[in-house]
């Protein structure tokens, strides 16, 4: 449904857009001729996966985890919904709040 357009669409756009941009740049610089197309494409694929993980996956996971933990019966709910959660993270932690755990996510993203 609509959730794919919100979460899956941008992820695919970042991943494939990054891959295509890096592939074009590596071809202009002769990387495909020096390393071979399979190696150059693998390097570009790793970088594209890292970009997707850093720019799309990590912020989505941070928001999802905070909302899941907010549902625990341990105390009062902190967030009224998705938009409120996003706004609260922004106010409390700024842009860095959306990138907690980016290191492991980028490492995993490079390999998938």
N, CA and C atoms as an extended XYZ file, in Angstrom:
336
Properties=species:S:1:pos:R:3:atomname:S:1:resname:S:1:resid:I:1 pbc="F F F"
N         0.800       -1.167        0.000 N   UNK     1
C         0.000        0.000        0.000 CA  UNK     1
C         0.854        1.246        0.000 C   UNK     1
N         0.388        2.240        0.650 N   UNK     2
C         1.041        3.534        0.691 CA  UNK     2
C         2.354        3.492        1.464 C   UNK     2
N         2.479        2.574        2.412 N   UNK     3
C         3.709        2.527        3.209 CA  UNK     3
C         4.931        2.246        2.342 C   UNK     3
N         4.775        1.468        1.259 N   UNK     4
C         5.913        1.229        0.377 CA  UNK     4
C         6.349        2.520       -0.285 C   UNK     4
N         5.400        3.337       -0.718 N   UNK     5
C         5.733        4.593       -1.384 CA  UNK     5
C         6.472        5.535       -0.449 C   UNK     5
N         6.116        5.476        0.837 N   UNK     6
C         6.754        6.363        1.808 CA  UNK     6
C         8.123        5.845        2.211 C   UNK     6
N         8.246        4.545        2.456 N   UNK     7
C         9.498        4.009        2.974 CA  UNK     7
C        10.325        3.275        1.925 C   UNK     7
N         9.699        2.486        1.066 N   UNK     8
C        10.439        1.695        0.087 CA  UNK     8
C        10.879        2.489       -1.121 C   UNK     8
N        10.041        3.400       -1.578 N   UNK     9
C        10.366        4.189       -2.755 CA  UNK     9
C        11.632        5.012       -2.605 C   UNK     9
N        11.730        5.843       -1.574 N   UNK    10
C        12.956        6.634       -1.388 CA  UNK    10
C        14.205        5.768       -1.196 C   UNK    10
N        14.061        4.645       -0.504 N   UNK    11
C        15.218        3.756       -0.312 CA  UNK    11
C        15.724        3.251       -1.647 C   UNK    11
N        14.818        2.789       -2.493 N   UNK    12
C        15.211        2.292       -3.812 CA  UNK    12
C        15.780        3.414       -4.658 C   UNK    12
N        15.188        4.585       -4.592 N   UNK    13
C        15.678        5.721       -5.369 CA  UNK    13
C        17.104        6.092       -4.958 C   UNK    13
N        17.369        6.114       -3.655 N   UNK    14
C        18.719        6.439       -3.180 CA  UNK    14
C        19.701        5.357       -3.603 C   UNK    14
N        19.347        4.102       -3.385 N   UNK    15
C        20.262        3.003       -3.708 CA  UNK    15
C        20.585        2.952       -5.195 C   UNK    15
N        19.555        2.914       -6.032 N   UNK    16
C        19.792        2.771       -7.464 CA  UNK    16
C        20.309        4.059       -8.089 C   UNK    16
N        19.852        5.196       -7.594 N   UNK    17
C        20.380        6.473       -8.077 CA  UNK    17
C        21.855        6.617       -7.767 C   UNK    17
N        22.250        6.239       -6.557 N   UNK    18
C        23.663        6.285       -6.175 CA  UNK    18
C        24.477        5.323       -7.019 C   UNK    18
N        23.962        4.117       -7.212 N   UNK    19
C        24.687        3.127       -8.011 CA  UNK    19
C        24.890        3.628       -9.437 C   UNK    19
N        23.846        4.153      -10.049 N   UNK    20
C        23.959        4.635      -11.426 CA  UNK    20
C        24.911        5.823      -11.525 C   UNK    20
N        24.857        6.723      -10.561 N   UNK    21
C        25.753        7.878      -10.557 CA  UNK    21
C        27.206        7.439      -10.398 C   UNK    21
N        27.452        6.527       -9.460 N   UNK    22
C        28.814        6.030       -9.253 CA  UNK    22
C        29.317        5.230      -10.449 C   UNK    22
N        28.439        4.462      -11.071 N   UNK    23
C        28.835        3.687      -12.247 CA  UNK    23
C        29.250        4.614      -13.382 C   UNK    23
N        28.457        5.651      -13.616 N   UNK    24
C        28.809        6.610      -14.674 CA  UNK    24
C        30.134        7.300      -14.369 C   UNK    24
N        30.331        7.694      -13.114 N   UNK    25
C        31.579        8.360      -12.731 CA  UNK    25
C        32.771        7.409      -12.854 C   UNK    25
N        32.600        6.173      -12.443 N   UNK    26
C        33.718        5.221      -12.520 CA  UNK    26
C        34.051        4.866      -13.967 C   UNK    26
N        33.063        4.858      -14.834 N   UNK    27
C        33.333        4.620      -16.254 CA  UNK    27
C        34.093        5.787      -16.865 C   UNK    27
N        33.719        7.015      -16.495 N   UNK    28
C        34.438        8.200      -17.004 CA  UNK    28
C        35.886        8.213      -16.545 C   UNK    28
N        36.126        7.691      -15.351 N   UNK    29
C        37.485        7.697      -14.796 CA  UNK    29
C        38.284        6.446      -15.160 C   UNK    29
N        37.717        5.564      -15.935 N   UNK    30
C        38.434        4.379      -16.395 CA  UNK    30
C        38.530        3.257      -15.377 C   UNK    30
N        37.743        3.320      -14.334 N   UNK    31
C        37.796        2.297      -13.290 CA  UNK    31
C        37.360        0.926      -13.822 C   UNK    31
N        36.393        0.915      -14.710 N   UNK    32
C        35.910       -0.348      -15.267 CA  UNK    32
C        36.996       -1.027      -16.097 C   UNK    32
N        37.796       -0.235      -16.805 N   UNK    33
C        38.859       -0.813      -17.607 CA  UNK    33
C        40.017       -1.311      -16.731 C   UNK    33
N        40.348       -0.556      -15.694 N   UNK    34
C        41.468       -0.941      -14.809 CA  UNK    34
C        41.135       -2.133      -13.922 C   UNK    34
N        39.937       -2.131      -13.337 N   UNK    35
C        39.570       -3.165      -12.365 CA  UNK    35
C        38.694       -4.269      -12.945 C   UNK    35
N        38.067       -3.987      -14.058 N   UNK    36
C        37.083       -4.911      -14.617 CA  UNK    36
C        35.694       -4.506      -14.155 C   UNK    36
N        34.720       -4.740      -15.004 N   UNK    37
C        33.343       -4.338      -14.702 CA  UNK    37
C        32.789       -5.016      -13.444 C   UNK    37
N        32.985       -6.337      -13.234 N   UNK    38
C        32.426       -6.942      -12.016 CA  UNK    38
C        32.973       -6.308      -10.728 C   UNK    38
N        34.267       -6.031      -10.696 N   UNK    39
C        34.861       -5.428       -9.493 CA  UNK    39
C        34.355       -4.007       -9.295 C   UNK    39
N        34.334       -3.225      -10.370 N   UNK    40
C        33.862       -1.842      -10.269 CA  UNK    40
C        32.394       -1.803       -9.844 C   UNK    40
N        31.580       -2.692      -10.415 N   UNK    41
C        30.168       -2.729      -10.032 CA  UNK    41
C        29.986       -3.159       -8.578 C   UNK    41
N        30.831       -4.059       -8.100 N   UNK    42
C        30.760       -4.486       -6.695 CA  UNK    42
C        31.088       -3.323       -5.766 C   UNK    42
N        32.136       -2.576       -6.091 N   UNK    43
C        32.510       -1.412       -5.275 CA  UNK    43
C        31.380       -0.381       -5.283 C   UNK    43
N        30.832       -0.127       -6.467 N   UNK    44
C        29.727        0.833       -6.566 CA  UNK    44
C        28.488        0.337       -5.813 C   UNK    44
N        28.245       -0.963       -5.845 N   UNK    45
C        27.121       -1.537       -5.111 CA  UNK    45
C        27.287       -1.408       -3.604 C   UNK    45
N        28.519       -1.637       -3.117 N   UNK    46
C        28.787       -1.448       -1.686 CA  UNK    46
C        28.509       -0.004       -1.284 C   UNK    46
N        29.013        0.933       -2.065 N   UNK    47
C        28.824        2.349       -1.747 CA  UNK    47
C        27.349        2.736       -1.803 C   UNK    47
N        26.613        2.208       -2.775 N   UNK    48
C        25.181        2.509       -2.879 CA  UNK    48
C        24.420        1.955       -1.673 C   UNK    48
N        24.780        0.753       -1.234 N   UNK    49
C        24.146        0.176       -0.048 CA  UNK    49
C        24.437        0.984        1.201 C   UNK    49
N        25.656        1.498        1.290 N   UNK    50
C        26.017        2.335        2.433 CA  UNK    50
C        25.227        3.644        2.426 C   UNK    50
N        25.057        4.235        1.252 N   UNK    51
C        24.278        5.478        1.148 CA  UNK    51
C        22.823        5.245        1.542 C   UNK    51
N        22.256        4.141        1.061 N   UNK    52
C        20.865        3.827        1.423 CA  UNK    52
C        20.718        3.641        2.927 C   UNK    52
N        21.647        2.887        3.512 N   UNK    53
C        21.573        2.635        4.956 CA  UNK    53
C        21.693        3.925        5.748 C   UNK    53
N        22.615        4.780        5.342 N   UNK    54
C        22.845        6.025        6.082 CA  UNK    54
C        21.705        7.022        5.920 C   UNK    54
N        21.205        7.166        4.703 N   UNK    55
C        20.239        8.224        4.429 CA  UNK    55
C        18.781        7.815        4.615 C   UNK    55
N        18.483        6.532        4.471 N   UNK    56
C        17.075        6.095        4.519 CA  UNK    56
C        16.798        5.117        5.654 C   UNK    56
N        17.566        4.064        5.701 N   UNK    57
C        17.279        2.983        6.644 CA  UNK    57
C        17.449        3.431        8.096 C   UNK    57
N        18.549        4.095        8.405 N   UNK    58
C        18.810        4.470        9.795 CA  UNK    58
C        17.747        5.410       10.361 C   UNK    58
N        17.388        6.508        9.684 N   UNK    59
C        16.328        7.358       10.250 CA  UNK    59
C        15.005        6.617       10.430 C   UNK    59
N        14.640        5.761        9.468 N   UNK    60
C        13.399        4.984        9.607 CA  UNK    60
C        13.449        4.065       10.815 C   UNK    60
N        14.586        3.413       11.012 N   UNK    61
C        14.709        2.496       12.140 CA  UNK    61
C        14.694        3.237       13.472 C   UNK    61
N        15.344        4.379       13.530 N   UNK    62
C        15.342        5.163       14.775 CA  UNK    62
C        13.910        5.520       15.160 C   UNK    62
N        13.150        6.013       14.208 N   UNK    63
C        11.755        6.401       14.475 CA  UNK    63
C        10.931        5.181       14.878 C   UNK    63
N        11.089        4.094       14.134 N   UNK    64
C        10.309        2.882       14.438 CA  UNK    64
C        10.634        2.340       15.821 C   UNK    64
N        11.909        2.289       16.169 N   UNK    65
C        12.314        1.758       17.475 CA  UNK    65
C        11.786        2.632       18.602 C   UNK    65
N        11.878        3.947       18.438 N   UNK    66
C        11.361        4.842       19.486 CA  UNK    66
C         9.848        4.669       19.653 C   UNK    66
N         9.135        4.495       18.549 N   UNK    67
C         7.684        4.318       18.651 CA  UNK    67
C         7.331        2.959       19.240 C   UNK    67
N         8.095        1.927       18.918 N   UNK    68
C         7.857        0.603       19.501 CA  UNK    68
C         8.092        0.640       21.007 C   UNK    68
N         9.189        1.251       21.419 N   UNK    69
C         9.478        1.340       22.851 CA  UNK    69
C         8.453        2.209       23.580 C   UNK    69
N         7.883        3.153       22.871 N   UNK    70
C         6.863        4.010       23.468 CA  UNK    70
C         5.594        3.231       23.798 C   UNK    70
N         5.405        2.093       23.142 N   UNK    71
C         4.213        1.268       23.365 CA  UNK    71
C         4.355        0.356       24.586 C   UNK    71
N         5.549        0.317       25.184 N   UNK    72
C         5.741       -0.586       26.316 CA  UNK    72
C         4.865       -0.144       27.492 C   UNK    72
N         4.469       -1.090       28.315 N   UNK    73
C         3.571       -0.764       29.430 CA  UNK    73
C         4.296       -0.119       30.622 C   UNK    73
N         5.562        0.212       30.494 N   UNK    74
C         6.339        0.716       31.623 CA  UNK    74
C         5.983        2.120       32.072 C   UNK    74
N         5.383        2.886       31.233 N   UNK    75
C         5.087        4.249       31.640 CA  UNK    75
C         4.174        4.939       30.660 C   UNK    75
N         4.003        6.233       30.836 N   UNK    76
C         3.111        6.970       29.938 CA  UNK    76
C         3.693        7.053       28.530 C   UNK    76
N         2.799        7.098       27.574 N   UNK    77
C         3.240        7.213       26.185 CA  UNK    77
C         3.805        8.600       25.936 C   UNK    77
N         4.874        8.643       25.188 N   UNK    78
C         5.558        9.891       24.905 CA  UNK    78
C         5.114       10.495       23.571 C   UNK    78
N         4.766        9.637       22.614 N   UNK    79
C         4.452       10.103       21.265 CA  UNK    79
C         2.979        9.900       20.931 C   UNK    79
N         2.394       10.892       20.259 N   UNK    80
C         0.989       10.815       19.859 CA  UNK    80
C         0.823       10.163       18.489 C   UNK    80
N         1.906       10.001       17.757 N   UNK    81
C         1.856        9.404       16.426 CA  UNK    81
C         3.180        9.622       15.719 C   UNK    81
N         3.237        9.258       14.455 N   UNK    82
C         4.466        9.335       13.677 CA  UNK    82
C         4.998       10.766       13.571 C   UNK    82
N         4.154       11.680       13.180 N   UNK    83
C         4.586       13.068       12.998 CA  UNK    83
C         5.069       13.657       14.320 C   UNK    83
N         4.364       13.361       15.393 N   UNK    84
C         4.762       13.854       16.704 CA  UNK    84
C         6.115       13.273       17.123 C   UNK    84
N         6.322       12.003       16.838 N   UNK    85
C         7.593       11.349       17.149 CA  UNK    85
C         8.731       12.017       16.393 C   UNK    85
N         8.549       12.236       15.097 N   UNK    86
C         9.575       12.890       14.276 CA  UNK    86
C         9.887       14.280       14.832 C   UNK    86
N         8.862       15.028       15.181 N   UNK    87
C         9.048       16.379       15.723 CA  UNK    87
C         9.767       16.344       17.073 C   UNK    87
N         9.429       15.394       17.916 N   UNK    88
C        10.078       15.288       19.231 CA  UNK    88
C        11.556       14.952       19.103 C   UNK    88
N        11.887       14.050       18.202 N   UNK    89
C        13.297       13.712       17.978 CA  UNK    89
C        14.041       14.953       17.497 C   UNK    89
N        13.446       15.687       16.562 N   UNK    90
C        14.077       16.884       16.018 CA  UNK    90
C        14.323       17.923       17.119 C   UNK    90
N        13.315       18.152       17.952 N   UNK    91
C        13.460       19.147       19.028 CA  UNK    91
C        14.486       18.725       20.068 C   UNK    91
N        14.489       17.459       20.425 N   UNK    92
C        15.359       16.998       21.509 CA  UNK    92
C        16.803       16.767       21.060 C   UNK    92
N        16.986       16.248       19.835 N   UNK    93
C        18.323       15.820       19.442 CA  UNK    93
C        18.814       16.422       18.135 C   UNK    93
N        17.961       17.118       17.423 N   UNK    94
C        18.357       17.676       16.137 CA  UNK    94
C        18.500       16.584       15.092 C   UNK    94
N        19.156       16.919       14.009 N   UNK    95
C        19.294       15.975       12.911 CA  UNK    95
C        20.093       14.738       13.328 C   UNK    95
N        21.029       14.893       14.253 N   UNK    96
C        21.836       13.756       14.709 CA  UNK    96
C        20.976       12.680       15.372 C   UNK    96
N        19.837       13.063       15.905 N   UNK    97
C        18.954       12.099       16.552 CA  UNK    97
C        18.425       11.033       15.613 C   UNK    97
N        18.361       11.333       14.334 N   UNK    98
C        17.856       10.366       13.358 CA  UNK    98
C        18.937        9.387       12.901 C   UNK    98
N        20.176        9.622       13.307 N   UNK    99
C        21.277        8.800       12.810 CA  UNK    99
C        21.988        8.028       13.922 C   UNK    99
N        21.279        7.749       15.001 N   UNK   100
C        21.834        6.923       16.062 CA  UNK   100
C        21.980        5.501       15.531 C   UNK   100
N        23.162        4.934       15.670 N   UNK   101
C        23.393        3.577       15.182 CA  UNK   101
C        23.711        3.508       13.704 C   UNK   101
N        24.155        4.618       13.119 N   UNK   102
C        24.421        4.638       11.688 CA  UNK   102
C        25.607        3.741       11.318 C   UNK   102
N        26.584        3.602       12.195 N   UNK   103
C        27.762        2.775       11.892 CA  UNK   103
C        27.420        1.324       11.570 C   UNK   103
N        26.765        0.622       12.477 N   UNK   104
C        26.383       -0.764       12.183 CA  UNK   104
C        25.435       -0.865       10.985 C   UNK   104
N        24.541        0.093       10.835 N   UNK   105
C        23.603        0.043        9.704 CA  UNK   105
C        24.335        0.180        8.377 C   UNK   105
N        25.329        1.059        8.321 N   UNK   106
C        26.103        1.238        7.094 CA  UNK   106
C        26.924       -0.003        6.793 C   UNK   106
N        27.496       -0.593        7.816 N   UNK   107
C        28.265       -1.820        7.622 CA  UNK   107
C        27.386       -2.930        7.055 C   UNK   107
N        26.199       -3.082        7.612 N   UNK   108
C        25.271       -4.102        7.106 CA  UNK   108
C        24.770       -3.731        5.719 C   UNK   108
N        24.462       -2.444        5.503 N   UNK   109
C        23.936       -1.996        4.226 CA  UNK   109
C        24.896       -2.223        3.074 C   UNK   109
N        26.184       -2.151        3.341 N   UNK   110
C        27.174       -2.351        2.286 CA  UNK   110
C        27.132       -3.786        1.777 C   UNK   110
N        26.794       -4.707        2.653 N   UNK   111
C        26.844       -6.126        2.290 CA  UNK   111
C        25.529       -6.654        1.722 C   UNK   111
N        24.457       -5.887        1.801 N   UNK   112
C        23.172       -6.406        1.313 CA  UNK   112
C        22.727       -5.742        0.033 C   UNK   112
